[in-house]
Amino acid sequence: MEEYACPYCESKFKDKDELSSHIDKLHIGPGLLEGDSRKF
């Protein structure tokens, strides 16, 4: 079974839908596209 790793925090998910939901909830938001200071 293939796992999908988050490109931001390397969490692993069993399908693309879970990965997409994780990214939308935790990594996409204010500041991310405007120079977020966190290192990926």
PDB file of N, CA, C and O in Angstrom:
ATOM      1  N   MET A   1       0.842  -1.196   0.000  1.00  0.00           N
ATOM      2  CA  MET A   1       0.000   0.000   0.000  1.00  0.00           C
ATOM      3  C   MET A   1       0.880   1.249   0.000  1.00  0.00           C
ATOM      4  O   MET A   1       1.792   1.386   0.815  1.00  0.00           O
ATOM      5  N   GLU A   2       0.591   2.139  -0.915  1.00  0.00           N
ATOM      6  CA  GLU A   2       1.368   3.362  -1.043  1.00  0.00           C
ATOM      7  C   GLU A   2       0.930   4.377   0.010  1.00  0.00           C
ATOM      8  O   GLU A   2      -0.255   4.500   0.321  1.00  0.00           O
ATOM      9  N   GLU A   3       1.907   5.096   0.547  1.00  0.00           N
ATOM     10  CA  GLU A   3       1.605   6.174   1.483  1.00  0.00           C
ATOM     11  C   GLU A   3       1.929   7.493   0.806  1.00  0.00           C
ATOM     12  O   GLU A   3       2.798   7.568  -0.063  1.00  0.00           O
ATOM     13  N   TYR A   4       1.222   8.518   1.216  1.00  0.00           N
ATOM     14  CA  TYR A   4       1.435   9.849   0.676  1.00  0.00           C
ATOM     15  C   TYR A   4       1.971  10.736   1.785  1.00  0.00           C
ATOM     16  O   TYR A   4       1.336  10.879   2.830  1.00  0.00           O
ATOM     17  N   ALA A   5       3.139  11.332   1.566  1.00  0.00           N
ATOM     18  CA  ALA A   5       3.775  12.166   2.584  1.00  0.00           C
ATOM     19  C   ALA A   5       3.468  13.634   2.324  1.00  0.00           C
ATOM     20  O   ALA A   5       3.493  14.099   1.184  1.00  0.00           O
ATOM     21  N   CYS A   6       3.182  14.343   3.391  1.00  0.00           N
ATOM     22  CA  CYS A   6       2.960  15.785   3.301  1.00  0.00           C
ATOM     23  C   CYS A   6       4.282  16.465   2.966  1.00  0.00           C
ATOM     24  O   CYS A   6       5.291  16.207   3.624  1.00  0.00           O
ATOM     25  N   PRO A   7       4.292  17.331   1.952  1.00  0.00           N
ATOM     26  CA  PRO A   7       5.535  18.018   1.598  1.00  0.00           C
ATOM     27  C   PRO A   7       5.950  19.087   2.611  1.00  0.00           C
ATOM     28  O   PRO A   7       7.084  19.565   2.577  1.00  0.00           O
ATOM     29  N   TYR A   8       5.040  19.460   3.507  1.00  0.00           N
ATOM     30  CA  TYR A   8       5.333  20.490   4.494  1.00  0.00           C
ATOM     31  C   TYR A   8       5.867  19.918   5.800  1.00  0.00           C
ATOM     32  O   TYR A   8       6.809  20.466   6.372  1.00  0.00           O
ATOM     33  N   CYS A   9       5.281  18.830   6.277  1.00  0.00           N
ATOM     34  CA  CYS A   9       5.675  18.323   7.590  1.00  0.00           C
ATOM     35  C   CYS A   9       5.998  16.833   7.589  1.00  0.00           C
ATOM     36  O   CYS A   9       6.364  16.282   8.627  1.00  0.00           O
ATOM     37  N   GLU A  10       5.867  16.174   6.435  1.00  0.00           N
ATOM     38  CA  GLU A  10       6.210  14.765   6.285  1.00  0.00           C
ATOM     39  C   GLU A  10       5.296  13.793   7.022  1.00  0.00           C
ATOM     40  O   GLU A  10       5.643  12.626   7.203  1.00  0.00           O
ATOM     41  N   SER A  11       4.126  14.271   7.449  1.00  0.00           N
ATOM     42  CA  SER A  11       3.122  13.343   7.967  1.00  0.00           C
ATOM     43  C   SER A  11       2.731  12.416   6.826  1.00  0.00           C
ATOM     44  O   SER A  11       2.798  12.804   5.660  1.00  0.00           O
ATOM     45  N   LYS A  12       2.325  11.203   7.151  1.00  0.00           N
ATOM     46  CA  LYS A  12       1.984  10.237   6.110  1.00  0.00           C
ATOM     47  C   LYS A  12       0.496   9.880   6.149  1.00  0.00           C
ATOM     48  O   LYS A  12      -0.108   9.776   7.217  1.00  0.00           O
ATOM     49  N   PHE A  13      -0.074   9.696   4.966  1.00  0.00           N
ATOM     50  CA  PHE A  13      -1.497   9.410   4.822  1.00  0.00           C
ATOM     51  C   PHE A  13      -1.701   8.262   3.855  1.00  0.00           C
ATOM     52  O   PHE A  13      -0.880   8.027   2.968  1.00  0.00           O
ATOM     53  N   LYS A  14      -2.818   7.539   4.035  1.00  0.00           N
ATOM     54  CA  LYS A  14      -3.053   6.357   3.207  1.00  0.00           C
ATOM     55  C   LYS A  14      -3.694   6.677   1.866  1.00  0.00           C
ATOM     56  O   LYS A  14      -3.693   5.838   0.965  1.00  0.00           O
ATOM     57  N   ASP A  15      -4.239   7.872   1.724  1.00  0.00           N
ATOM     58  CA  ASP A  15      -4.764   8.240   0.411  1.00  0.00           C
ATOM     59  C   ASP A  15      -4.636   9.738   0.159  1.00  0.00           C
ATOM     60  O   ASP A  15      -4.420  10.525   1.081  1.00  0.00           O
ATOM     61  N   LYS A  16      -4.773  10.110  -1.108  1.00  0.00           N
ATOM     62  CA  LYS A  16      -4.573  11.500  -1.503  1.00  0.00           C
ATOM     63  C   LYS A  16      -5.611  12.435  -0.903  1.00  0.00           C
ATOM     64  O   LYS A  16      -5.314  13.598  -0.629  1.00  0.00           O
ATOM     65  N   ASP A  17      -6.825  11.936  -0.698  1.00  0.00           N
ATOM     66  CA  ASP A  17      -7.868  12.788  -0.122  1.00  0.00           C
ATOM     67  C   ASP A  17      -7.518  13.202   1.303  1.00  0.00           C
ATOM     68  O   ASP A  17      -7.714  14.357   1.683  1.00  0.00           O
ATOM     69  N   GLU A  18      -7.001  12.262   2.088  1.00  0.00           N
ATOM     70  CA  GLU A  18      -6.598  12.597   3.461  1.00  0.00           C
ATOM     71  C   GLU A  18      -5.444  13.588   3.448  1.00  0.00           C
ATOM     72  O   GLU A  18      -5.424  14.530   4.240  1.00  0.00           O
ATOM     73  N   LEU A  19      -4.487  13.382   2.557  1.00  0.00           N
ATOM     74  CA  LEU A  19      -3.356  14.301   2.444  1.00  0.00           C
ATOM     75  C   LEU A  19      -3.844  15.692   2.056  1.00  0.00           C
ATOM     76  O   LEU A  19      -3.428  16.687   2.649  1.00  0.00           O
ATOM     77  N   SER A  20      -4.718  15.761   1.070  1.00  0.00           N
ATOM     78  CA  SER A  20      -5.242  17.044   0.623  1.00  0.00           C
ATOM     79  C   SER A  20      -5.982  17.767   1.744  1.00  0.00           C
ATOM     80  O   SER A  20      -5.816  18.973   1.928  1.00  0.00           O
ATOM     81  N   SER A  21      -6.790  17.033   2.484  1.00  0.00           N
ATOM     82  CA  SER A  21      -7.533  17.614   3.596  1.00  0.00           C
ATOM     83  C   SER A  21      -6.582  18.132   4.674  1.00  0.00           C
ATOM     84  O   SER A  21      -6.788  19.216   5.219  1.00  0.00           O
ATOM     85  N   HIS A  22      -5.546  17.359   4.978  1.00  0.00           N
ATOM     86  CA  HIS A  22      -4.542  17.749   5.967  1.00  0.00           C
ATOM     87  C   HIS A  22      -3.866  19.055   5.550  1.00  0.00           C
ATOM     88  O   HIS A  22      -3.727  19.972   6.359  1.00  0.00           O
ATOM     89  N   ILE A  23      -3.448  19.135   4.291  1.00  0.00           N
ATOM     90  CA  ILE A  23      -2.768  20.340   3.805  1.00  0.00           C
ATOM     91  C   ILE A  23      -3.706  21.541   3.872  1.00  0.00           C
ATOM     92  O   ILE A  23      -3.304  22.620   4.307  1.00  0.00           O
ATOM     93  N   ASP A  24      -4.959  21.358   3.441  1.00  0.00           N
ATOM     94  CA  ASP A  24      -5.922  22.465   3.473  1.00  0.00           C
ATOM     95  C   ASP A  24      -6.150  22.975   4.892  1.00  0.00           C
ATOM     96  O   ASP A  24      -6.250  24.183   5.110  1.00  0.00           O
ATOM     97  N   LYS A  25      -6.233  22.060   5.855  1.00  0.00           N
ATOM     98  CA  LYS A  25      -6.532  22.452   7.234  1.00  0.00           C
ATOM     99  C   LYS A  25      -5.326  23.026   7.969  1.00  0.00           C
ATOM    100  O   LYS A  25      -5.465  23.989   8.723  1.00  0.00           O
ATOM    101  N   LEU A  26      -4.143  22.446   7.760  1.00  0.00           N
ATOM    102  CA  LEU A  26      -2.996  22.821   8.580  1.00  0.00           C
ATOM    103  C   LEU A  26      -1.963  23.711   7.897  1.00  0.00           C
ATOM    104  O   LEU A  26      -1.259  24.464   8.570  1.00  0.00           O
ATOM    105  N   HIS A  27      -1.862  23.638   6.589  1.00  0.00           N
ATOM    106  CA  HIS A  27      -0.762  24.333   5.933  1.00  0.00           C
ATOM    107  C   HIS A  27      -1.190  25.451   4.999  1.00  0.00           C
ATOM    108  O   HIS A  27      -0.370  26.301   4.650  1.00  0.00           O
ATOM    109  N   ILE A  28      -2.435  25.474   4.588  1.00  0.00           N
ATOM    110  CA  ILE A  28      -2.902  26.534   3.706  1.00  0.00           C
ATOM    111  C   ILE A  28      -3.706  27.507   4.545  1.00  0.00           C
ATOM    112  O   ILE A  28      -4.715  27.142   5.150  1.00  0.00           O
ATOM    113  N   GLY A  29      -3.253  28.734   4.574  1.00  0.00           N
ATOM    114  CA  GLY A  29      -3.949  29.721   5.385  1.00  0.00           C
ATOM    115  C   GLY A  29      -3.219  31.046   5.324  1.00  0.00           C
ATOM    116  O   GLY A  29      -2.298  31.210   4.524  1.00  0.00           O
ATOM    117  N   PRO A  30      -3.613  31.986   6.149  1.00  0.00           N
ATOM    118  CA  PRO A  30      -2.997  33.308   6.149  1.00  0.00           C
ATOM    119  C   PRO A  30      -1.495  33.218   6.344  1.00  0.00           C
ATOM    120  O   PRO A  30      -1.015  32.514   7.233  1.00  0.00           O
ATOM    121  N   GLY A  31      -0.758  33.930   5.513  1.00  0.00           N
ATOM    122  CA  GLY A  31       0.689  33.990   5.667  1.00  0.00           C
ATOM    123  C   GLY A  31       1.448  33.014   4.800  1.00  0.00           C
ATOM    124  O   GLY A  31       2.595  33.283   4.444  1.00  0.00           O
ATOM    125  N   LEU A  32       0.854  31.892   4.448  1.00  0.00           N
ATOM    126  CA  LEU A  32       1.611  30.881   3.714  1.00  0.00           C
ATOM    127  C   LEU A  32       2.065  31.395   2.358  1.00  0.00           C
ATOM    128  O   LEU A  32       3.204  31.164   1.953  1.00  0.00           O
ATOM    129  N   LEU A  33       1.188  32.085   1.663  1.00  0.00           N
ATOM    130  CA  LEU A  33       1.537  32.569   0.334  1.00  0.00           C
ATOM    131  C   LEU A  33       2.168  33.955   0.370  1.00  0.00           C
ATOM    132  O   LEU A  33       2.520  34.507  -0.672  1.00  0.00           O
ATOM    133  N   GLU A  34       2.309  34.513   1.553  1.00  0.00           N
ATOM    134  CA  GLU A  34       2.853  35.864   1.674  1.00  0.00           C
ATOM    135  C   GLU A  34       4.154  35.873   2.457  1.00  0.00           C
ATOM    136  O   GLU A  34       4.448  36.838   3.163  1.00  0.00           O
ATOM    137  N   GLY A  35       4.931  34.811   2.339  1.00  0.00           N
ATOM    138  CA  GLY A  35       6.235  34.781   2.981  1.00  0.00           C
ATOM    139  C   GLY A  35       6.213  34.215   4.382  1.00  0.00           C
ATOM    140  O   GLY A  35       6.756  34.821   5.305  1.00  0.00           O
ATOM    141  N   ASP A  36       5.609  33.089   4.551  1.00  0.00           N
ATOM    142  CA  ASP A  36       5.622  32.407   5.846  1.00  0.00           C
ATOM    143  C   ASP A  36       7.068  32.158   6.256  1.00  0.00           C
ATOM    144  O   ASP A  36       7.877  31.719   5.439  1.00  0.00           O
ATOM    145  N   SER A  37       7.395  32.431   7.502  1.00  0.00           N
ATOM    146  CA  SER A  37       8.785  32.329   7.947  1.00  0.00           C
ATOM    147  C   SER A  37       9.200  30.918   8.339  1.00  0.00           C
ATOM    148  O   SER A  37      10.378  30.672   8.597  1.00  0.00           O
ATOM    149  N   ARG A  38       8.248  29.984   8.389  1.00  0.00           N
ATOM    150  CA  ARG A  38       8.608  28.610   8.732  1.00  0.00           C
ATOM    151  C   ARG A  38       9.442  27.987   7.623  1.00  0.00           C
ATOM    152  O   ARG A  38       9.286  28.335   6.452  1.00  0.00           O
ATOM    153  N   LYS A  39      10.317  27.078   7.985  1.00  0.00           N
ATOM    154  CA  LYS A  39      11.125  26.369   6.995  1.00  0.00           C
ATOM    155  C   LYS A  39      10.460  25.045   6.675  1.00  0.00           C
ATOM    156  O   LYS A  39      10.064  24.309   7.578  1.00  0.00           O
ATOM    157  N   PHE A  40      10.339  24.744   5.409  1.00  0.00           N
ATOM    158  CA  PHE A  40       9.682  23.502   5.010  1.00  0.00           C
ATOM    159  C   PHE A  40      10.729  22.503   4.671  1.00  0.00           C
ATOM    160  O   PHE A  40      10.408  21.373   4.304  1.00  0.00           O
TER     161      PHE A  40
END
